[in-house]
Amino acid sequence: MNHVVIPLNAFDRLEVLKKGQAAFIPLIANSGAFGVEIRRELIQGGIISLPRLKMN
């Protein structure tokens, strides 16, 4: 999977909102995907800067 990017809205919306998007990153990384697409509509609590997301 050289260039597959998994959008986080591919997962159950309520589960992503409950666990947070960062909880799905190890699963996606272990699948061999190239990257993750963070979804603005799945961010709770307002706007989060990209550097802050990167740290999670």
N, CA, C and O atoms as a Tripos MOL2 file, in Angstrom:
@<TRIPOS>MOLECULE
protein
  224   223    56     0     0
PROTEIN
NO_CHARGES

@<TRIPOS>ATOM
      1 N           0.8400   -1.1810    0.0000 N.3       1 MET1
      2 CA          0.0000    0.0000    0.0000 C.3       1 MET1
      3 C           0.8850    1.2440    0.0000 C.2       1 MET1
      4 O           0.9430    1.9670    0.9940 O.2       1 MET1
      5 N           1.5470    1.4820   -1.0730 N.am      2 ASN2
      6 CA          2.5100    2.5800   -1.1430 C.3       2 ASN2
      7 C           1.9120    3.9610   -0.9540 C.2       2 ASN2
      8 O           2.5200    4.8020   -0.2920 O.2       2 ASN2
      9 N           0.7360    4.2230   -1.5170 N.am      3 HIS3
     10 CA          0.2010    5.5770   -1.4840 C.3       3 HIS3
     11 C          -1.2390    5.6260   -0.9960 C.2       3 HIS3
     12 O          -1.9900    6.5230   -1.3790 O.2       3 HIS3
     13 N          -1.6280    4.6930   -0.1710 N.am      4 VAL4
     14 CA         -2.9880    4.6740    0.3670 C.3       4 VAL4
     15 C          -3.0530    5.5620    1.6040 C.2       4 VAL4
     16 O          -2.2780    5.3940    2.5460 O.2       4 VAL4
     17 N          -3.9820    6.5010    1.5870 N.am      5 VAL5
     18 CA         -4.2310    7.3760    2.7240 C.3       5 VAL5
     19 C          -5.6360    7.0670    3.2260 C.2       5 VAL5
     20 O          -6.5970    7.1010    2.4580 O.2       5 VAL5
     21 N          -5.7510    6.7670    4.5100 N.am      6 ILE6
     22 CA         -7.0360    6.3950    5.0960 C.3       6 ILE6
     23 C          -7.6620    7.6230    5.7550 C.2       6 ILE6
     24 O          -7.0800    8.1870    6.6810 O.2       6 ILE6
     25 N          -8.8400    8.0450    5.2900 N.am      7 PRO7
     26 CA         -9.5250    9.1440    5.9710 C.3       7 PRO7
     27 C         -10.2060    8.6070    7.2290 C.2       7 PRO7
     28 O         -10.7610    7.5090    7.2240 O.2       7 PRO7
     29 N         -10.1570    9.3770    8.2840 N.am      8 LEU8
     30 CA        -10.7280    8.9030    9.5380 C.3       8 LEU8
     31 C         -12.2500    8.8370    9.5230 C.2       8 LEU8
     32 O         -12.8520    8.2730   10.4360 O.2       8 LEU8
     33 N         -12.8750    9.4050    8.5020 N.am      9 ASN9
     34 CA        -14.3260    9.2320    8.4000 C.3       9 ASN9
     35 C         -14.6780    7.9020    7.7420 C.2       9 ASN9
     36 O         -15.8530    7.6340    7.4910 O.2       9 ASN9
     37 N         -13.6800    7.0640    7.4600 N.am     10 ALA10
     38 CA        -13.9330    5.7100    6.9820 C.3      10 ALA10
     39 C         -14.3720    4.8010    8.1350 C.2      10 ALA10
     40 O         -14.9200    3.7210    7.9140 O.2      10 ALA10
     41 N         -14.1250    5.2510    9.3500 N.am     11 PHE11
     42 CA        -14.5050    4.4980   10.5450 C.3      11 PHE11
     43 C         -15.8450    5.0170   11.0670 C.2      11 PHE11
     44 O         -16.3160    6.0760   10.6520 O.2      11 PHE11
     45 N         -16.4410    4.2710   11.9660 N.am     12 ASP12
     46 CA        -17.7090    4.6710   12.5660 C.3      12 ASP12
     47 C         -17.5670    6.0320   13.2410 C.2      12 ASP12
     48 O         -16.7130    6.2150   14.1080 O.2      12 ASP12
     49 N         -18.4060    6.9800   12.8410 N.am     13 ARG13
     50 CA        -18.3100    8.3620   13.3200 C.3      13 ARG13
     51 C         -18.3830    8.4630   14.8420 C.2      13 ARG13
     52 O         -17.5850    9.1660   15.4620 O.2      13 ARG13
     53 N         -19.3390    7.7630   15.4360 N.am     14 LEU14
     54 CA        -19.5060    7.8460   16.8930 C.3      14 LEU14
     55 C         -18.3070    7.2630   17.6270 C.2      14 LEU14
     56 O         -17.9100    7.7680   18.6770 O.2      14 LEU14
     57 N         -17.7330    6.2040   17.0790 N.am     15 GLU15
     58 CA        -16.5570    5.6020   17.7120 C.3      15 GLU15
     59 C         -15.3500    6.5430   17.6300 C.2      15 GLU15
     60 O         -14.5820    6.6590   18.5860 O.2      15 GLU15
     61 N         -15.1870    7.2120   16.4860 N.am     16 VAL16
     62 CA        -14.0780    8.1650   16.3330 C.3      16 VAL16
     63 C         -14.2750    9.3490   17.2770 C.2      16 VAL16
     64 O         -13.3160    9.8130   17.8940 O.2      16 VAL16
     65 N         -15.5040    9.8380   17.3960 N.am     17 LEU17
     66 CA        -15.7720   10.9480   18.3000 C.3      17 LEU17
     67 C         -15.5360   10.5460   19.7540 C.2      17 LEU17
     68 O         -15.0660   11.3510   20.5580 O.2      17 LEU17
     69 N         -15.8600    9.3100   20.0830 N.am     18 LYS18
     70 CA        -15.6960    8.8250   21.4610 C.3      18 LYS18
     71 C         -14.2160    8.6290   21.8040 C.2      18 LYS18
     72 O         -13.7590    9.0730   22.8570 O.2      18 LYS18
     73 N         -13.4760    7.9710   20.9240 N.am     19 LYS19
     74 CA        -12.0790    7.6150   21.2010 C.3      19 LYS19
     75 C         -11.0900    8.7040   20.7880 C.2      19 LYS19
     76 O          -9.9860    8.7820   21.3270 O.2      19 LYS19
     77 N         -11.4880    9.5390   19.8360 N.am     20 GLY20
     78 CA        -10.5770   10.5360   19.2870 C.3      20 GLY20
     79 C          -9.8470    9.9840   18.0760 C.2      20 GLY20
     80 O          -9.6010    8.7820   17.9740 O.2      20 GLY20
     81 N          -9.5090   10.8680   17.1720 N.am     21 GLN21
     82 CA         -8.8700   10.4440   15.9290 C.3      21 GLN21
     83 C          -7.4980    9.8090   16.1570 C.2      21 GLN21
     84 O          -7.1060    8.8910   15.4360 O.2      21 GLN21
     85 N          -6.7830   10.2940   17.1480 N.am     22 ALA22
     86 CA         -5.4380    9.7710   17.4190 C.3      22 ALA22
     87 C          -5.4610    8.2920   17.7760 C.2      22 ALA22
     88 O          -4.4790    7.5880   17.5430 O.2      22 ALA22
     89 N          -6.5610    7.8120   18.3360 N.am     23 ALA23
     90 CA         -6.6560    6.4030   18.7230 C.3      23 ALA23
     91 C          -6.6120    5.4720   17.5090 C.2      23 ALA23
     92 O          -6.2860    4.2940   17.6520 O.2      23 ALA23
     93 N          -6.9310    5.9770   16.3320 N.am     24 PHE24
     94 CA         -6.9800    5.1470   15.1320 C.3      24 PHE24
     95 C          -5.6780    5.1630   14.3420 C.2      24 PHE24
     96 O          -5.4930    4.3580   13.4290 O.2      24 PHE24
     97 N          -4.7860    6.0670   14.6880 N.am     25 ILE25
     98 CA         -3.5400    6.1810   13.9340 C.3      25 ILE25
     99 C          -2.6800    4.9220   14.0250 C.2      25 ILE25
    100 O          -2.1620    4.4940   12.9940 O.2      25 ILE25
    101 N          -2.4940    4.2970   15.2000 N.am     26 PRO26
    102 CA         -1.7040    3.0510   15.2280 C.3      26 PRO26
    103 C          -2.3160    1.9440   14.3650 C.2      26 PRO26
    104 O          -1.5870    1.2030   13.7050 O.2      26 PRO26
    105 N          -3.6260    1.8280   14.3640 N.am     27 LEU27
    106 CA         -4.3000    0.8220   13.5420 C.3      27 LEU27
    107 C          -4.0010    1.0620   12.0600 C.2      27 LEU27
    108 O          -3.6890    0.1300   11.3180 O.2      27 LEU27
    109 N          -4.1000    2.3060   11.6520 N.am     28 ILE28
    110 CA         -3.8340    2.6530   10.2550 C.3      28 ILE28
    111 C          -2.3610    2.4360    9.9210 C.2      28 ILE28
    112 O          -2.0400    1.9080    8.8570 O.2      28 ILE28
    113 N          -1.4660    2.8370   10.8160 N.am     29 ALA29
    114 CA         -0.0270    2.6430   10.5850 C.3      29 ALA29
    115 C           0.3140    1.1650   10.4660 C.2      29 ALA29
    116 O           1.1010    0.7730    9.6040 O.2      29 ALA29
    117 N          -0.2740    0.3490   11.3260 N.am     30 ASN30
    118 CA         -0.0060   -1.0940   11.2930 C.3      30 ASN30
    119 C          -0.5830   -1.7740   10.0610 C.2      30 ASN30
    120 O          -0.1630   -2.8770    9.7110 O.2      30 ASN30
    121 N          -1.5400   -1.1300    9.3990 N.am     31 SER31
    122 CA         -2.1230   -1.7100    8.1930 C.3      31 SER31
    123 C          -1.2120   -1.5410    6.9900 C.2      31 SER31
    124 O          -1.4210   -2.1690    5.9520 O.2      31 SER31
    125 N          -0.1920   -0.6850    7.1310 N.am     32 GLY32
    126 CA          0.7320   -0.4370    6.0350 C.3      32 GLY32
    127 C           0.3370    0.7420    5.1690 C.2      32 GLY32
    128 O           0.9540    0.9790    4.1310 O.2      32 GLY32
    129 N          -0.6720    1.4790    5.5730 N.am     33 ALA33
    130 CA         -1.0990    2.6450    4.8010 C.3      33 ALA33
    131 C          -0.0190    3.7180    4.8070 C.2      33 ALA33
    132 O           0.8140    3.7710    5.7110 O.2      33 ALA33
    133 N          -0.0430    4.5540    3.8110 N.am     34 PHE34
    134 CA          0.9350    5.6330    3.6490 C.3      34 PHE34
    135 C           0.6700    6.7850    4.6030 C.2      34 PHE34
    136 O           1.6040    7.4380    5.0690 O.2      34 PHE34
    137 N          -0.6060    7.0380    4.8960 N.am     35 GLY35
    138 CA         -0.9220    8.1770    5.7520 C.3      35 GLY35
    139 C          -2.3540    8.1720    6.2360 C.2      35 GLY35
    140 O          -3.1380    7.2700    5.9410 O.2      35 GLY35
    141 N          -2.6720    9.2150    6.9920 N.am     36 VAL36
    142 CA         -3.9810    9.3810    7.6140 C.3      36 VAL36
    143 C          -4.5230   10.7500    7.2250 C.2      36 VAL36
    144 O          -3.7870   11.7370    7.2100 O.2      36 VAL36
    145 N          -5.8050   10.8010    6.9130 N.am     37 GLU37
    146 CA         -6.4520   12.0830    6.6550 C.3      37 GLU37
    147 C          -7.2740   12.4670    7.8800 C.2      37 GLU37
    148 O          -8.3020   11.8530    8.1670 O.2      37 GLU37
    149 N          -6.8100   13.4880    8.5990 N.am     38 ILE38
    150 CA         -7.5310   14.0050    9.7600 C.3      38 ILE38
    151 C          -8.7540   14.7420    9.2490 C.2      38 ILE38
    152 O          -8.6650   15.5090    8.2900 O.2      38 ILE38
    153 N          -9.9110   14.5120    9.8930 N.am     39 ARG39
    154 CA        -11.1620   15.1150    9.4430 C.3      39 ARG39
    155 C         -11.6110   16.2030   10.4160 C.2      39 ARG39
    156 O         -11.7950   15.9530   11.6070 O.2      39 ARG39
    157 N         -11.7790   17.3920    9.8940 N.am     40 ARG40
    158 CA        -12.1880   18.5400   10.7170 C.3      40 ARG40
    159 C         -13.5210   18.2860   11.4150 C.2      40 ARG40
    160 O         -13.6980   18.6670   12.5720 O.2      40 ARG40
    161 N         -14.4550   17.6470   10.7230 N.am     41 GLU41
    162 CA        -15.7740   17.4120   11.3140 C.3      41 GLU41
    163 C         -15.7390   16.4150   12.4760 C.2      41 GLU41
    164 O         -16.7210   16.2710   13.2030 O.2      41 GLU41
    165 N         -14.6200   15.7380   12.6450 N.am     42 LEU42
    166 CA        -14.4820   14.7780   13.7350 C.3      42 LEU42
    167 C         -13.6160   15.3110   14.8750 C.2      42 LEU42
    168 O         -13.2710   14.5630   15.7900 O.2      42 LEU42
    169 N         -13.2670   16.5820   14.8280 N.am     43 ILE43
    170 CA        -12.5070   17.2040   15.9080 C.3      43 ILE43
    171 C         -13.4950   17.8190   16.8830 C.2      43 ILE43
    172 O         -14.3180   18.6520   16.5060 O.2      43 ILE43
    173 N         -13.4090   17.4070   18.1260 N.am     44 GLN44
    174 CA        -14.2860   17.9700   19.1480 C.3      44 GLN44
    175 C         -13.5690   19.0980   19.8700 C.2      44 GLN44
    176 O         -12.3460   19.0860   20.0120 O.2      44 GLN44
    177 N         -14.3340   20.0570   20.3180 N.am     45 GLY45
    178 CA        -13.7640   21.1320   21.1170 C.3      45 GLY45
    179 C         -13.1340   22.2480   20.3190 C.2      45 GLY45
    180 O         -12.2760   22.9630   20.8370 O.2      45 GLY45
    181 N         -13.5320   22.4150   19.0840 N.am     46 GLY46
    182 CA        -13.0380   23.5480   18.3250 C.3      46 GLY46
    183 C         -11.8640   23.2060   17.4360 C.2      46 GLY46
    184 O         -11.6180   22.0440   17.1120 O.2      46 GLY46
    185 N         -11.1530   24.2330   17.0520 N.am     47 ILE47
    186 CA        -10.0470   24.0920   16.1040 C.3      47 ILE47
    187 C          -8.7760   23.6630   16.8370 C.2      47 ILE47
    188 O          -8.4510   24.1880   17.9020 O.2      47 ILE47
    189 N          -8.0740   22.7100   16.2550 N.am     48 ILE48
    190 CA         -6.7930   22.2550   16.7950 C.3      48 ILE48
    191 C          -5.7460   22.5060   15.7150 C.2      48 ILE48
    192 O          -5.9640   22.1750   14.5500 O.2      48 ILE48
    193 N          -4.6210   23.0830   16.0920 N.am     49 SER49
    194 CA         -3.5670   23.3790   15.1260 C.3      49 SER49
    195 C          -2.9040   22.0900   14.6440 C.2      49 SER49
    196 O          -2.8780   21.0860   15.3550 O.2      49 SER49
    197 N          -2.3780   22.1360   13.4370 N.am     50 LEU50
    198 CA         -1.7120   20.9570   12.8890 C.3      50 LEU50
    199 C          -0.5140   20.5100   13.7180 C.2      50 LEU50
    200 O          -0.3430   19.3060   13.9130 O.2      50 LEU50
    201 N           0.3370   21.4290   14.2240 N.am     51 PRO51
    202 CA          1.4350   20.9660   15.0750 C.3      51 PRO51
    203 C           0.9420   20.2190   16.3150 C.2      51 PRO51
    204 O           1.5710   19.2540   16.7500 O.2      51 PRO51
    205 N          -0.1610   20.6540   16.8740 N.am     52 ARG52
    206 CA         -0.7120   19.9600   18.0440 C.3      52 ARG52
    207 C          -1.2140   18.5660   17.6710 C.2      52 ARG52
    208 O          -1.0220   17.6170   18.4300 O.2      52 ARG52
    209 N          -1.8540   18.4370   16.5120 N.am     53 LEU53
    210 CA         -2.2950   17.1200   16.0560 C.3      53 LEU53
    211 C          -1.1060   16.1970   15.8320 C.2      53 LEU53
    212 O          -1.1590   15.0100   16.1550 O.2      53 LEU53
    213 N          -0.0450   16.7450   15.2820 N.am     54 LYS54
    214 CA          1.1490   15.9440   15.0100 C.3      54 LYS54
    215 C           1.7400   15.3820   16.2740 C.2      54 LYS54
    216 O           2.3080   14.2900   16.2580 O.2      54 LYS54
    217 N           1.6200   16.1050   17.3730 N.am     55 MET55
    218 CA          2.1860   15.6690   18.6550 C.3      55 MET55
    219 C           1.3800   14.5510   19.2810 C.2      55 MET55
    220 O           1.9000   13.8300   20.1320 O.2      55 MET55
    221 N           0.1390   14.3860   18.8930 N.am     56 ASN56
    222 CA         -0.7160   13.3530   19.5120 C.3      56 ASN56
    223 C          -0.3710   11.9980   19.0230 C.2      56 ASN56
    224 O          -0.9880   11.0170   19.4370 O.2      56 ASN56
@<TRIPOS>BOND
     1     1     2 1
     2     2     3 1
     3     3     4 2
     4     3     5 am
     5     5     6 1
     6     6     7 1
     7     7     8 2
     8     7     9 am
     9     9    10 1
    10    10    11 1
    11    11    12 2
    12    11    13 am
    13    13    14 1
    14    14    15 1
    15    15    16 2
    16    15    17 am
    17    17    18 1
    18    18    19 1
    19    19    20 2
    20    19    21 am
    21    21    22 1
    22    22    23 1
    23    23    24 2
    24    23    25 am
    25    25    26 1
    26    26    27 1
    27    27    28 2
    28    27    29 am
    29    29    30 1
    30    30    31 1
    31    31    32 2
    32    31    33 am
    33    33    34 1
    34    34    35 1
    35    35    36 2
    36    35    37 am
    37    37    38 1
    38    38    39 1
    39    39    40 2
    40    39    41 am
    41    41    42 1
    42    42    43 1
    43    43    44 2
    44    43    45 am
    45    45    46 1
    46    46    47 1
    47    47    48 2
    48    47    49 am
    49    49    50 1
    50    50    51 1
    51    51    52 2
    52    51    53 am
    53    53    54 1
    54    54    55 1
    55    55    56 2
    56    55    57 am
    57    57    58 1
    58    58    59 1
    59    59    60 2
    60    59    61 am
    61    61    62 1
    62    62    63 1
    63    63    64 2
    64    63    65 am
    65    65    66 1
    66    66    67 1
    67    67    68 2
    68    67    69 am
    69    69    70 1
    70    70    71 1
    71    71    72 2
    72    71    73 am
    73    73    74 1
    74    74    75 1
    75    75    76 2
    76    75    77 am
    77    77    78 1
    78    78    79 1
    79    79    80 2
    80    79    81 am
    81    81    82 1
    82    82    83 1
    83    83    84 2
    84    83    85 am
    85    85    86 1
    86    86    87 1
    87    87    88 2
    88    87    89 am
    89    89    90 1
    90    90    91 1
    91    91    92 2
    92    91    93 am
    93    93    94 1
    94    94    95 1
    95    95    96 2
    96    95    97 am
    97    97    98 1
    98    98    99 1
    99    99   100 2
   100    99   101 am
   101   101   102 1
   102   102   103 1
   103   103   104 2
   104   103   105 am
   105   105   106 1
   106   106   107 1
   107   107   108 2
   108   107   109 am
   109   109   110 1
   110   110   111 1
   111   111   112 2
   112   111   113 am
   113   113   114 1
   114   114   115 1
   115   115   116 2
   116   115   117 am
   117   117   118 1
   118   118   119 1
   119   119   120 2
   120   119   121 am
   121   121   122 1
   122   122   123 1
   123   123   124 2
   124   123   125 am
   125   125   126 1
   126   126   127 1
   127   127   128 2
   128   127   129 am
   129   129   130 1
   130   130   131 1
   131   131   132 2
   132   131   133 am
   133   133   134 1
   134   134   135 1
   135   135   136 2
   136   135   137 am
   137   137   138 1
   138   138   139 1
   139   139   140 2
   140   139   141 am
   141   141   142 1
   142   142   143 1
   143   143   144 2
   144   143   145 am
   145   145   146 1
   146   146   147 1
   147   147   148 2
   148   147   149 am
   149   149   150 1
   150   150   151 1
   151   151   152 2
   152   151   153 am
   153   153   154 1
   154   154   155 1
   155   155   156 2
   156   155   157 am
   157   157   158 1
   158   158   159 1
   159   159   160 2
   160   159   161 am
   161   161   162 1
   162   162   163 1
   163   163   164 2
   164   163   165 am
   165   165   166 1
   166   166   167 1
   167   167   168 2
   168   167   169 am
   169   169   170 1
   170   170   171 1
   171   171   172 2
   172   171   173 am
   173   173   174 1
   174   174   175 1
   175   175   176 2
   176   175   177 am
   177   177   178 1
   178   178   179 1
   179   179   180 2
   180   179   181 am
   181   181   182 1
   182   182   183 1
   183   183   184 2
   184   183   185 am
   185   185   186 1
   186   186   187 1
   187   187   188 2
   188   187   189 am
   189   189   190 1
   190   190   191 1
   191   191   192 2
   192   191   193 am
   193   193   194 1
   194   194   195 1
   195   195   196 2
   196   195   197 am
   197   197   198 1
   198   198   199 1
   199   199   200 2
   200   199   201 am
   201   201   202 1
   202   202   203 1
   203   203   204 2
   204   203   205 am
   205   205   206 1
   206   206   207 1
   207   207   208 2
   208   207   209 am
   209   209   210 1
   210   210   211 1
   211   211   212 2
   212   211   213 am
   213   213   214 1
   214   214   215 1
   215   215   216 2
   216   215   217 am
   217   217   218 1
   218   218   219 1
   219   219   220 2
   220   219   221 am
   221   221   222 1
   222   222   223 1
   223   223   224 2
@<TRIPOS>SUBSTRUCTURE
     1 MET1         2 RESIDUE 1 A MET
     2 ASN2         6 RESIDUE 1 A ASN
     3 HIS3        10 RESIDUE 1 A HIS
     4 VAL4        14 RESIDUE 1 A VAL
     5 VAL5        18 RESIDUE 1 A VAL
     6 ILE6        22 RESIDUE 1 A ILE
     7 PRO7        26 RESIDUE 1 A PRO
     8 LEU8        30 RESIDUE 1 A LEU
     9 ASN9        34 RESIDUE 1 A ASN
    10 ALA10       38 RESIDUE 1 A ALA
    11 PHE11       42 RESIDUE 1 A PHE
    12 ASP12       46 RESIDUE 1 A ASP
    13 ARG13       50 RESIDUE 1 A ARG
    14 LEU14       54 RESIDUE 1 A LEU
    15 GLU15       58 RESIDUE 1 A GLU
    16 VAL16       62 RESIDUE 1 A VAL
    17 LEU17       66 RESIDUE 1 A LEU
    18 LYS18       70 RESIDUE 1 A LYS
    19 LYS19       74 RESIDUE 1 A LYS
    20 GLY20       78 RESIDUE 1 A GLY
    21 GLN21       82 RESIDUE 1 A GLN
    22 ALA22       86 RESIDUE 1 A ALA
    23 ALA23       90 RESIDUE 1 A ALA
    24 PHE24       94 RESIDUE 1 A PHE
    25 ILE25       98 RESIDUE 1 A ILE
    26 PRO26      102 RESIDUE 1 A PRO
    27 LEU27      106 RESIDUE 1 A LEU
    28 ILE28      110 RESIDUE 1 A ILE
    29 ALA29      114 RESIDUE 1 A ALA
    30 ASN30      118 RESIDUE 1 A ASN
    31 SER31      122 RESIDUE 1 A SER
    32 GLY32      126 RESIDUE 1 A GLY
    33 ALA33      130 RESIDUE 1 A ALA
    34 PHE34      134 RESIDUE 1 A PHE
    35 GLY35      138 RESIDUE 1 A GLY
    36 VAL36      142 RESIDUE 1 A VAL
    37 GLU37      146 RESIDUE 1 A GLU
    38 ILE38      150 RESIDUE 1 A ILE
    39 ARG39      154 RESIDUE 1 A ARG
    40 ARG40      158 RESIDUE 1 A ARG
    41 GLU41      162 RESIDUE 1 A GLU
    42 LEU42      166 RESIDUE 1 A LEU
    43 ILE43      170 RESIDUE 1 A ILE
    44 GLN44      174 RESIDUE 1 A GLN
    45 GLY45      178 RESIDUE 1 A GLY
    46 GLY46      182 RESIDUE 1 A GLY
    47 ILE47      186 RESIDUE 1 A ILE
    48 ILE48      190 RESIDUE 1 A ILE
    49 SER49      194 RESIDUE 1 A SER
    50 LEU50      198 RESIDUE 1 A LEU
    51 PRO51      202 RESIDUE 1 A PRO
    52 ARG52      206 RESIDUE 1 A ARG
    53 LEU53      210 RESIDUE 1 A LEU
    54 LYS54      214 RESIDUE 1 A LYS
    55 MET55      218 RESIDUE 1 A MET
    56 ASN56      222 RESIDUE 1 A ASN
